[in-house]
Amino acid sequence: MATNHPLNIVILAAGMGKRMHSNLPKVLHTLAGRPLLAHVLQAARALSPAKIIVVTGHEATLLREAVAAPDVVFVNQSPQLGTGHAVQQALPELAAGGKTLVLLGDVPLIQPKTLQPLIDGPVNHVSVMTAMLTDPTGYGRIVRDARKKVKCVVEHKDATRAQHKICEINTGIFCYPTARLGKWLGQLKPDNAQKEYYITDVLPMALKDKVPVEGVVCGDAAQVEGVNNRAQLAQLERVHQQRLATRLLEQGVAIADPARFDVRGDMTCGHDVAIDVGCIFEGKVTLGDRVRIGAHCVLRDINIAADTIIEPFSHLTQAKIGANCRIGPYTRIRPGTQLADEVHIGNFVEVKASDIGHGTKASHLTYIGDSTVGRNVNVGAGTITCNYDGANKHRTVIEDDVFIGSDTQLVAPVTVRRGATIGAGATVTREAPANQLTLSRAKQLSVPGWKRPVKIKKEG
């Protein structure tokens, strides 16, 4: 979406956000798993600007560390004396000529296509984005003249009773001719109830200089809603998630209840994918054709091949899952895991940093960590790979066609050779040879006359 003239984008992100009741800067609170400011930066980058300048203030160091990138320049506003004062701090960093677009770091749903009309007009025009609200309380009002041209913006606290009835509001998003902006900002005065320098006061200056001011109405009010408190953040979260769900539904994904669905990253789905209620998808998630995700699963940075079923209450993180697998319920797949096709990882099984071969099964109550497991292995209930010696991790190798009995401990580093059988209750500390039964049981004893302890009754 490149423009035909140089474009600067200034993002205002200096505010503390007192109504968030948090030590975290307001723009670092998250929506869909990412800071509010990160969403605005994404929209800004899509416009191919010559420069992006972020104005910081409260907890500036923390904010810079959170969103640092080679294409972002940071300037600090201290003290914070209003929006006009904030843009003044960015003036030395602006690329000469063209336009300067001012965005707000706490307006996360703004889209590039919505901003495009502001920057497409003549380079010597001023543009302001507006919106129509049924309840405009708290917002600055757009005052138009008899010809419906923008005359000025009046902040809510400075507005007259008649102006309070105006439903067209200032969104805080402006586009100015860069060449004129410095002069106008230098003329700002804090003649208002807040004793601050308002960027909106530039509009009358532009009109006085016979520079046209265009009001661009945004038809989607949610895109220009700001976050001032946690209630508003929660509301925008649901708006955003509903829109993501609608997009997936339109692509053919079966979502049981869009109101109980969260994507906190990027999600790609094949044909006939089905997702039950309460699922959370974080990072980069790819679901192949006919994948089914059961209720209340959490998937983070996962690639799942076709026809795999994830049963309810399973947590999968940074792993690759093959086709026709059966996972869960109550399974935990941890980072660095790769499952081949037709693997079954059942209830209360945890797998970490392991490669599991085709057709292998670990149906219940098992821990497999730092392991290489071959094809067609059966791992009995209660089996544990003892991969940690208190200081270092060690690897377990289980070759093809192995049968491991229940309640087995494999003390790494150890190898179980092809076709071996490990008897139930074994503790394996040395290599188990191929095609043999390996046991490590003590002699079974029965104690005659032994009596089960009886609970002692407490006096009183």
N, C-alpha and C positions, 0 to 999 in steps of 0.2 A: 504493500500500500504506500509506495513512495510518493512524495509530492514533487512538484516541479520547482520547488525552491527550498533552500536550507530550512530545516525544522529543528528548533530546540524544544525540549520538553523539560519543564521544571515541575518536580513533584514535591508538594508540601508535606513534610513528615516530622515536624518539630514538636508537635503537641504532646503533652503528658497523658491526656485522657483521664482526668480526675474521676469521671463517672464510671470508669471501669474498675475503680477501687483495686488497683494493681500497681506493683512496682515496674511492671513491664511496659515499655512504650506502647501506646495504643495500636500503632501500625504493625507491631509484631505479634499481636494476638492473631490467632489462626482462623481461617475459614477454609474448609475442605483440606485441612492438614497443612496449609501453607500460610505464611504471614500475609496479612492484608496488603502490605506494601508489595509483596512478591506478585500478587495478582495485578496490581496497577503497573508494575514494571513489565509484566508480560504483555499487557495491552500497549504500553508505550513502545516496546521493541517492535511490535508488529507494524508500527507506522514508519519504520526505517528512519529514525531521526538522525541528525548530524551529531547531536549531543543529548545526553540525559543527565540532568542535575537533580540530586535529591537534597532537599533542605532539612537538616537535622537540628535537634535541640535537646530535648529531654533524653538522657541516656544515649547520647550520640555515639559513643564508642560501641556500645552493645548493638545499636541499630546498624552501624557500618559493618560490623563483623557478620551480622545475620544475612545481609543481602549484598555483600561485597562482590563486585564483578568488574571485569576490565572496561566495560562500556558505561560504567556509572561513575559520575563525579559527585563528591559530597561537599557541601558547604554547611557551615554551622550558623544558626540564628540564636544569638544570646546577647541581651535578653530577647524574649519573644514578644514583639510589639505589634502583632497583627499580620494578616496575609500580605499586605503591601510591603511591609518591612521584610517579610520572608523572601519575597521575590527580589527585593533589592539586594539581598545577600548573593543571589545567583547571577547578578548582572555581569560581574567580571569574567564569568565562565561561559557566557553565551557566545555561540558562533555568530559572526556578523551577518547581517542581512536576513532575508526570509522572515519566518514567523516563530513566535514563542508560544507554545501551548502550556498552560498551567493546569496540572492535575492535582488531585487530593489523594494522599496516601491511605486514607481510611474509607475510600469509595471502591470496594474491591470488585464489583460486578460490571464495571464499565467495559465495553467492548470496542475493539478498533473500528469496526464498521460504523459504530455510533459516533465516534470522534471524527471520522473522515470528513464529514461536511464542514466541520469547523476549520479545517486546514486546506480545504479545496478552493475556497473563495479567493478573491484578489488579495495580493500580499499586503496592500495598504489598508485593509479593512480590519475592524475588531469584531470578533465573534464571541458570543456568550451562550453557553448551553443552558436551557431552561427546562422546566417540567411543570405539568399541571397536577396539583395535589388537592384532594378534597379537604384535607386538613393541613394547611401550610404553616401551622404554628411553629415558631422557632426559626423559620427560614427567612432569608432576605427576599423581598418582593421585587418582581420586575415591573417597573413603571413604564408604560408606553404612552406615546402622545396620541393625538387625535387621528393620525395616519397609521396607528398601530406600530410605529417604529419605537425601538427601545430608547427610552429617555434616560433612565438611571436605575440603579438598584438601591433599595432602601432596606437596611437591616431591620429585623423584627423589633428590636428594642428602640429603634429610632423612628419607626413607622407611625403614621397617624392612624386614627380609628378607621378612616376610609381605606387607607392602604392595607390595613390588616385584612380587609375583605378580598384582596387580590389573591387569586389561587395560583397564579403563575409565579414560580419561585426560581431563585438563582441557585444553580447546582454547585457553584464554586469553580466551574471549569470554564476557562477563557482561552482565547487565542488572540495574540497581539502582533502587530508589525514590530519586529525586533528593533528596527532603526529608531522608532519613536518611544519605545518603552522606557528607556532610561530617563528621558526628559519628564515623562508623566509621573514616574515613581518619585522623582526628585521634588515634585510639587505637592505630594501628599501631605495632609495635615491630620492630626488626631482629633478632629472636631466631631466627636460622637460620644455616645454614652459609655463606651468601653475605653475611650482614650487610646485607641489603637489606629494604626495606619491600614486602612481597608484597600484591598486591591480593586474593589468595586468602584471606588471613587475615581478610578482612571476613566470610566465610561463618560462622565460629563466632560472631562478634559478632551477626550477624543472627539466628542460632538462639537465642542467649542472650536477645535482645530479642523472642523469639517471632515473628519474621518468617519465614514459610515460605521455604524454599530449594528450587527446582525444578530438577532435572537434566533437560535436554532433549538426548536422544541424537541426534546427526547420523548418519544411516545412510550417508552418502557421505564416507568418511574423507579423500578427496583435497581436498574443499572446505575442510577445516580444517587441512590440512598447512601448516606454516610453512617458510620458506626460511632455512636457516642456512649453506649453502655452495653452491658452483656445481653440484655434482652433484645436489643436491635441486632446484635451479632448473631444471636440464635435464630432470629427471624430470617436474616439474610442467608444463613446456613441452609435453612429449609428451602428457601426459594432456589438457591443454587443447586441443591441436591435434587429437587423436583425437576429442574430443567435438565440436569444430567440424565435422570431416569427417563424423562420423556424422550430425549434423544436416543437412548438405547432401546426404548420400546418401539420407536419408529423404525429402528434398524432390525427389529424382529426378536429382541431379547425378551424372554418372559420373566418379568419381575413381579413377584407375588404381591408386594405392597410398596409402591414408590415412596410412601411416607416413612417406611422403615428400611432405608437403603442409603448407604453413604459411600461415595467415592472420594478418596483423598489423594488423588494423583491422576495417572493416565490409565484408562481401561480400554482394551480392545477385545471384542467378542466375535466369535464365529456364528454360524447359523444354528438356530434352535437351542441356544443356551438358555438355561432356566436357573433363576436365582430366588431362593426362598427369603423369608423375612429376616431382618436384623443383621444383615451381612455388611462387613466393612472391607473396602478394597483400598489399599494404600500403595503408594509408589507406582511402579509400572506393572500392571497386571494384564496378562494375555490369556484368554480362555478360548480353547479350540471348539470346533463344531460339537454340538450336543453335550457339552459339559453341563453337569448339574451341581449346583452349590446348595447344600442344605442350610437350614436355619442357623443363624447366629455364628457364622464362620467369620474368621478374620484372615484375609489374604494380603500379604505384603511382598511386593517385588517377586511375583510368581508367574511362571509360564506353565500352563496346563494343556496338554495335548487332547485330541478329540476323544469323546466318549468316556471320559473319566468322571467318576462320581465322588464328590466330597460330601460326606455325611455331616450332620449337624455338630456344632460346637467344636469344630476343628480349627487349629491355628497353623497357618503355613507361611513361612518367611524365607525369602531369598533362596528359592529352590526351583528346580525344574522337574515337572511331573510328566511322565509319559502317557501314552494312550491306553484306554481301557483299564485304568487303575481304579482301585476302590480304596478310599481313604476315610477313616473315621468309623463311627463318631468319636469325639473326644480324642483326636489325634493331634500331636504337635510335631510339625516338620520345621526344623531349625535351619539356619543359614548353611550353605555349602552342600546341600543334599541334592542328589539326582536320582530319580526313580525311573527305571526303564519301563517298557510297556507291561501291562497286565500284572502289576505289583499290587499286593493287598497289604495295606498297613492299617491295622484295626484299632479298636478302642483302647485308650490309655497306653498307646505306644508313642514313644518319642524317638525321633531320628535326627541326628545332627552330623553335619559334615561327612556324609557317607554316600557311597554309590551302591545302589541296590539293583541287582540284575533282573532280567526278564522272568516273570512268573513267580518271583519269590514272595513268600507270605510271612508276615509277623502279625498275628491276628489279635493279640491282646497282651497288655501288662508287660511291656518290653522296652528296654532302652538300647538303642544302637547308635553308638557315637564313634566318630573317627574310624570308620570301617569301610572295607571293600567287600561287598557281598555278591556272590555269583548268581547264576541262573538257577531257578527251581529249588531254592533253599526254603526249608520250613523251619521257622524259628518259634520254639515253644513258648508258652506263657511264662512270664517271670524271668526270662533270659536277660542278662545284663552284660554288655561289653564294658569291662572295667578299664577305662581308657586313661585314667588320671592317677598318677602315683603320688600325688601331693605336691609335685613341682612341675611335672611335664606331662604332656599328652602323648599317648602311644597308639599305634594303629593295629586294628584287628583285620585279618584277611580270612574270609570264609569262601571257599571255592564252590564250584557248581555242585548241585545235587546233594548237598549236605542236609542231614536231619539233625536238628538240635532239640533235645528233650527239654521239658519244662524245668524251670528253676535252675538254669545253668549260668555259671559265671565264667566268662572268657576274659582272662587277665592279660591285657595287652602289654607288650607286643606279643602276638600269638597268631598262628596260622592253623586253620582247619582245612585239611586237604580234601580234594574232590571225592564225593561219595561217602565221606565219613559220617558216622552216626555218633552223637554224643548222648550218653544216657542221662535221664532226668536227675537233677540234683548234683551234677558234676561241677567241679571247679577245675577249669582247664588252664594250666600254666605253661605247658609245653606243646609243641606241635602235635596235632592229632593226625595220625597217618590216614592215607586214602583208603576208602572202602573197608574200614574197620570200625568196630564199636569201641569207644573210649569211655571208661567209667572212672569215677574217683569217689567211691562210697566207703564209709566206715562200716564195720560189722554191725548189723542190726541187733539190738539187745532189748529184752523185756525185763522189767524189774518186778519180781514177785513181792506182794505185800505193800506195794507203794499206794499211798492214798492221796487223793487230790486235796489241796489245801482248802480249808473252810474259812469263810469270811468271819472275822472276829466282830462280835456285836459291841458297839460302843455303849458304855454305861451312861445312864441318864437319858 
